[in-house]
């Protein structure tokens, strides 16, 4: 950007700057705010590290996204209706919100 004549400032470490990365990332449409105070991305979950570039370069903008992090009925929500043992027996199905029926077939909950 600087080589093209545009001003640019880079902010990497969120603990060493007064710039708040998470609200900027939410406004940019990168994810939603989780209950734990971190950004949750549809692609990467909460495993994101943010950095910010502030510039006067004209850029296209995106809008905030809704990936249903507050929706307990979303397919990726943890199961709360099962005991620990039942949850462990379902294995990866628990993560997707699927339930095995009495006949062993998969069904939506």
C-alpha positions as CSV (number, residue, x, y, z in Angstrom):
1,X,0.0,0.0,0.0
2,X,2.7,2.4,0.9
3,X,4.5,1.6,-2.3
4,X,1.4,2.7,-4.1
5,X,1.3,6.0,-2.2
6,X,-1.3,5.2,0.4
7,X,-0.7,5.7,4.1
8,X,-0.8,2.4,6.1
9,X,-0.2,1.6,9.8
10,X,0.0,-2.0,11.0
11,X,-1.3,-3.2,14.4
12,X,-0.4,-6.8,15.2
13,X,-0.2,-7.6,18.9
14,X,-3.6,-6.9,20.5
15,X,-2.0,-6.5,23.9
16,X,0.4,-3.7,22.8
17,X,-2.0,-1.2,21.2
18,X,-5.0,0.9,22.0
19,X,-6.7,-0.4,18.9
20,X,-9.5,-2.9,19.5
21,X,-9.2,-5.6,16.8
22,X,-12.4,-7.6,17.6
23,X,-15.0,-4.8,17.0
24,X,-13.2,-4.0,13.7
25,X,-13.2,-7.7,12.7
26,X,-17.0,-7.9,13.5
27,X,-17.7,-4.8,11.5
28,X,-15.7,-6.2,8.6
29,X,-17.8,-9.4,8.6
30,X,-15.1,-11.8,9.7
31,X,-17.3,-13.4,12.5
32,X,-19.4,-12.8,15.6
33,X,-18.6,-12.0,19.2
34,X,-18.6,-15.2,21.3
35,X,-19.7,-15.3,24.9
36,X,-16.1,-15.7,25.9
37,X,-15.3,-12.3,24.4
38,X,-13.4,-13.6,21.4
39,X,-14.2,-13.5,17.7
40,X,-15.8,-16.7,16.3
41,X,-15.3,-17.2,12.6
42,X,-17.5,-19.5,10.5
43,X,-14.4,-21.0,8.9
44,X,-12.0,-21.2,11.9
45,X,-14.2,-21.1,15.0
46,X,-12.5,-19.2,17.8
47,X,-9.0,-20.1,16.6
48,X,-8.2,-16.8,15.0
49,X,-5.4,-14.3,15.6
50,X,-6.2,-10.7,14.5
51,X,-4.1,-8.0,13.1
52,X,-5.2,-4.7,11.7
53,X,-4.0,-2.4,8.9
54,X,-5.3,1.2,9.1
55,X,-5.2,3.0,5.7
56,X,-6.8,5.7,3.7
57,X,-6.8,3.4,0.6
58,X,-10.4,3.2,-0.6
59,X,-11.6,-0.4,-0.1
60,X,-14.8,-2.3,-0.7
61,X,-16.7,-2.9,2.5
62,X,-18.6,-6.0,3.8
63,X,-21.4,-6.2,6.4
64,X,-21.6,-7.9,9.7
65,X,-22.4,-11.6,9.5
66,X,-24.7,-13.8,11.6
67,X,-23.4,-17.3,12.0
68,X,-25.8,-18.2,14.8
69,X,-23.3,-18.3,17.7
70,X,-26.2,-17.4,20.1
71,X,-28.6,-20.0,18.7
72,X,-28.7,-23.1,20.9
73,X,-30.7,-25.0,18.2
74,X,-28.0,-24.5,15.5
75,X,-26.7,-27.9,14.2
76,X,-23.2,-27.2,15.6
77,X,-24.4,-26.3,19.1
78,X,-23.2,-28.7,21.9
79,X,-25.7,-31.3,23.0
80,X,-27.0,-30.5,26.4
81,X,-29.7,-33.2,26.6
82,X,-27.3,-36.1,26.9
83,X,-25.3,-37.6,29.7
84,X,-21.5,-37.6,29.5
85,X,-21.5,-41.3,28.6
86,X,-24.2,-40.9,25.9
87,X,-22.3,-37.9,24.5
88,X,-19.0,-39.9,24.3
89,X,-20.7,-42.8,22.6
90,X,-22.0,-40.5,19.8
91,X,-18.5,-39.4,19.0
92,X,-18.3,-37.1,16.1
93,X,-22.1,-37.1,15.7
94,X,-22.3,-35.0,18.8
95,X,-20.4,-32.2,17.2
96,X,-22.8,-32.0,14.2
97,X,-25.9,-32.2,16.4
98,X,-27.0,-35.5,14.8
99,X,-28.8,-38.1,16.9
100,X,-28.9,-41.8,16.4
101,X,-32.4,-43.2,16.5
102,X,-33.5,-46.5,18.1
103,X,-32.9,-48.2,14.7
104,X,-29.4,-46.8,14.5
105,X,-30.3,-44.4,11.7
106,X,-29.2,-40.8,11.9
107,X,-31.8,-38.1,12.4
108,X,-31.9,-34.4,13.1
109,X,-32.6,-33.5,16.6
